Amino acid sequence: MASKRAISTALSTIRANYGKYPQWADEVSETWFDGLRQFADREVLDAVKYWRNAEAKAPTVANIRNLVQGNSEPPQKPIGCRRCTGTGWVEIAHHTAGKKGQTSTVKTYVAGCDCPAGQRLCRGPVEEWEAFVDRLRGDPYTLRVYYSTPDHPFLSPAERTDPETLERLSPALVDKRLPGKWNRVKPKAATDGL
């Protein structure tokens, strides 16, 4: 029989992982206790843990009951791909020219992959990688945009770092797949590409 303490622990886990308001666990604890009291503490806690690791949406009492009873298949974690190495994330590096006399910069980002694992991430505030890269390429100060590919799922130090910093760090970090030497890149003129 599930104890009130186990139900409270399960609800605290759900509240913390799914952004519920602070009083949520107290308000729903009786309903959850009534719905789950016939199960063992460990079964309830294991079902909540499994749900937390597999689903982006908070569970209901019925979801946890079904997992414990075995009436439904547990949610399956979406399969990733070679581009994201199964994580659902695509790594992106955005090289920009200096603005108003500043030196060039590199910012790194992650965005959702187009595989099932990435699409699960894109249900929320995460942007899909191709749209994000297109938006970065539209920036007039963009020099280069690098992103994970199926053949190269991890960006090299040369792709993640601006040329000046890379030269200071170590010539050994220069990636052989990049063409030519990492010389200082001249910013595009305002009339280029018009």
Order of alpha helices (4+ residues) and beta strands (2+ residues): alpha-alpha-alpha-alpha-beta-beta-alpha-alpha-beta-alpha-alpha
